[in-house]
Amino acid sequence: MAQYLDPGRVIMGTFGQIFIDGVWQSNLNHLEANVEADKRELNLVGTEYTVFKLGRKKGTGTMSGYKVTSEMILRGFGKFNIIHKLDDPEAYGFERVELVNCMVDKIQLANWTAGEEVQEETAFTFESYNLLDPIVAS
């Protein structure tokens, strides 16, 4: 008989946390981080396929949430680390990933509308990452 996915094991972002240089950012409610590889195309003899060699990697991300302080303006373009924790009480465990040497792409000085909560979105790059705690199915 086929083994089906237990729907309770699907991870919801509700219990996610973002820490910048060790300080919990409870105002942030979205984080996306990606690593993109520059694959070098090689044309080799003896094969009819183009093959690829892994080149440099580029880490990019975006974090967003509610504006509460001027911290991101005060931080400027200085480097910082982010640790994100993705947790769900029904999951197999939690995952923590550290994004190393993050630097913002631009500093948002103003973006507001009367009668609405002020949202703050920050795009950034990072130089490496560490998988601190992986989620492993038991």
C-alpha positions as CSV (number, residue, x, y, z in Angstrom):
1,M,0.0,0.0,0.0
2,A,1.3,3.5,-0.9
3,Q,2.5,5.7,1.9
4,Y,0.8,9.2,1.8
5,L,2.2,12.4,3.0
6,D,0.9,13.3,6.5
7,P,-0.6,16.8,5.9
8,G,0.4,17.8,9.4
9,R,4.1,17.6,8.4
10,V,3.7,20.3,5.8
11,I,5.5,23.4,7.1
12,M,3.6,26.6,7.5
13,G,5.5,29.9,7.7
14,T,3.4,31.1,10.7
15,F,6.1,30.2,13.2
16,G,9.1,31.5,11.1
17,Q,11.6,33.9,12.8
18,I,14.2,36.2,11.4
19,F,17.2,37.3,13.5
20,I,19.6,40.0,12.3
21,D,22.9,39.9,14.1
22,G,21.2,37.8,16.8
23,V,18.2,40.2,17.3
24,W,14.7,38.8,16.6
25,Q,12.9,40.9,14.1
26,S,9.3,40.3,15.1
27,N,8.0,43.0,12.7
28,L,9.2,41.0,9.6
29,N,6.8,38.5,8.1
30,H,8.4,37.5,4.8
31,L,11.9,36.2,3.9
32,E,13.1,34.9,0.6
33,A,16.7,33.9,0.0
34,N,18.2,32.1,-3.1
35,V,21.6,31.0,-4.4
36,E,22.0,31.1,-8.2
37,A,24.9,29.3,-9.8
38,D,26.7,30.6,-12.9
39,K,27.0,27.5,-15.0
40,R,29.8,27.6,-17.6
41,E,28.8,25.9,-20.8
42,L,31.5,23.5,-22.2
43,N,31.6,21.9,-25.7
44,L,33.6,18.7,-25.3
45,V,34.6,16.2,-27.9
46,G,33.1,12.7,-27.7
47,T,29.7,13.7,-26.6
48,E,26.8,15.3,-28.5
49,Y,25.6,17.1,-25.4
50,T,26.7,20.4,-24.1
51,V,28.1,19.9,-20.5
52,F,28.3,22.4,-17.7
53,K,30.9,23.4,-15.1
54,L,29.8,25.1,-11.9
55,G,31.0,28.7,-11.8
56,R,30.5,31.4,-9.2
57,K,27.4,31.6,-7.0
58,K,25.3,34.6,-6.1
59,G,23.1,34.9,-3.1
60,T,20.1,37.3,-3.2
61,G,17.2,37.8,-1.0
62,T,14.3,40.0,0.2
63,M,12.8,40.5,3.6
64,S,9.7,42.5,4.4
65,G,7.2,43.4,7.1
66,Y,6.0,46.3,9.1
67,K,8.1,49.4,9.7
68,V,8.5,49.9,13.5
69,T,11.9,51.6,13.9
70,S,14.5,53.3,11.7
71,E,17.0,50.4,12.2
72,M,17.4,49.6,8.5
73,I,18.1,53.3,7.7
74,L,20.6,53.5,10.6
75,R,22.3,50.2,9.5
76,G,23.2,51.8,6.1
77,F,25.1,49.6,3.8
78,G,27.1,47.8,6.5
79,K,27.2,44.0,6.4
80,F,25.2,41.8,8.8
81,N,24.2,38.2,9.2
82,I,20.6,36.8,9.1
83,I,19.6,33.6,10.8
84,H,16.1,32.4,9.8
85,K,14.2,29.7,11.7
86,L,11.4,27.9,9.9
87,D,9.4,26.0,12.6
88,D,6.0,24.3,12.8
89,P,4.9,22.3,15.9
90,E,3.6,19.5,13.7
91,A,6.7,19.3,11.4
92,Y,9.5,16.8,11.7
93,G,11.6,19.5,13.3
94,F,12.8,23.0,12.5
95,E,15.3,24.4,10.0
96,R,17.8,27.2,10.7
97,V,19.9,28.8,7.9
98,E,22.5,31.5,8.4
99,L,23.0,34.0,5.6
100,V,26.5,35.4,5.9
101,N,27.7,38.9,5.0
102,C,24.4,40.3,3.9
103,M,24.3,43.8,2.4
104,V,21.2,45.8,1.4
105,D,20.7,46.8,-2.2
106,K,19.0,50.1,-1.4
107,I,17.7,51.9,1.7
108,Q,14.0,52.7,1.8
109,L,13.7,56.2,3.2
110,A,10.0,56.7,2.7
111,N,7.1,54.6,1.4
112,W,3.8,55.3,3.1
113,T,0.1,56.1,2.5
114,A,-2.3,57.8,4.9
115,G,-4.5,55.4,6.8
116,E,-2.4,52.3,6.0
117,E,0.3,50.3,7.9
118,V,3.8,51.2,6.7
119,Q,5.4,48.2,5.0
120,E,9.1,47.9,4.6
121,E,10.8,45.7,2.0
122,T,14.6,45.3,1.8
123,A,16.4,43.5,-1.0
124,F,19.9,42.2,-0.2
125,T,22.7,40.1,-1.3
126,F,24.7,37.6,0.8
127,E,28.1,35.9,0.3
128,S,27.5,32.4,1.7
129,Y,25.2,30.4,3.9
130,N,25.3,27.7,6.6
131,L,22.6,25.1,7.1
132,L,22.6,25.1,10.9
133,D,19.7,22.8,11.6
134,P,18.2,20.7,8.8
135,I,14.7,19.1,8.9
136,V,14.9,15.4,8.6
137,A,11.9,13.1,8.2
138,S,11.8,10.5,11.0
